């Protein structure tokens, strides 16, 4: 392709709304453009990357024995009502009515649709195992779409669904998908790690997330420094190692804490450690309210609380609700005398003695509050985030934390959907049996964005060879006939050698072309200029290292295609 014919609107500056480096660079290098919040157009160069990721995914899914199909974006409400998810999900499920007033949603995932296909078309155990996949557009109406393709509302997902006769069969498919994901992300040139994950609201028995390790990742991973344990912090159990606090109970006392609301402010004001304060968080799920007690030095785990309550919709109650329930503004809520609301607490609260809690009165806290004597708790559960220094649940050392971007997720689903939708097969004895399912997702755009998060410098993107939009960025400097002829010849030779070349043939200054080439991030840059041509040579630059070598123009195509053979992803799979 020639830049003069392409829509490739590179930007000199970071657009204001972009926060993460991948969002900034994907906008600046002309890969995507926003149409609405969380909704993007993939420009020609951006689409080339998406298509390369899809091709790697397709090859590995086919190799793993999955068969590709394509399900619709519009999903009828009836199917979602059978599984109870039509009402389970809130505004994230974008619903609409057709001209006949029938209810539909834009598919955020396709368990219902694929299970409906299965129950209509599959009858015998002989037809199992089956594994269907699609690479298709999803819609999830996120409250706060951000970070470009990292958390969009409309996005391309590869989603696969396996059907087996039994749990043992399902585990075989799960392992095949797990291994296929390992090959996919390796071939995409990513540094990643599979971690134990929460089965969340999808249900099912176990799952793993494939995380691209990056400091800007939204997910927190806890892992054992000396062992093999690694999990998304949403899922990581906490092995309560609190030693019972055996100090005597002191007398309950209310103290003035003028305008001290946060745990830090209260602890600082009372000259106590954060672990001596117990925070009371009020959550609302629809109309239901619940008070959650967490020790001051711990973080509440939203996903664990959702699982405990079995709800999808859960958020911190607003200030008005807090005021109504506790009689005090936010920051002074506490369990003492709190009536008419369920109180759950993290295990660590149970053994805490003489703690500080809100007094349900403005600017007032209690000190020396003690569970059972001064306040009751309806249920104890593991409700906090594991943190660095905790004992590993894998019993293999002490935990550390790091950040990751979730690019893939594999789930053992069990019979949750086949039971709800009566998706059965006849076993050899002719008995109706529930199909055992698995489901497996990859965010295609998110994989590309994660690759940028992991592969960039201050000049721009450094694409891993297998998913680069082009292998060679050919720059002709100046408008002389000699340069244009040499560049044109080289352009054809590169293509004949099987390399994808982007020729920057614009009438632009050299500096503009160099900056754009570094920003766009093709693995190789080839510069054709008057000076070099004087001795028949061109300059080749390796984007990743900045290393430059002079090569006779006649040898460039061969040398680069040899070099590329070592980079191409099939070589490293
Ligand atoms: C919804 C909405 C959002 C959702 C879901 C349903 C996430 C939902 C989980 C999954 C599980 C797997 C197949 C591919 C791999 C992931 N967000 N999930 O089920 F209605 Cl609005 O999607 N599905």
Boltz pocket constraint, residues with backbone or C-beta under 6 A from the ligand:
constraints:
  - pocket:
      binder: B
      contacts: [[A, 85], [A, 89], [A, 90], [A, 92], [A, 93], [A, 94], [A, 108], [A, 109], [A, 110], [A, 111], [A, 139], [A, 140], [A, 141], [A, 158], [A, 159], [A, 160], [A, 202], [A, 409], [A, 411], [A, 439], [A, 440], [A, 441], [A, 442]]
      max_distance: 6.0
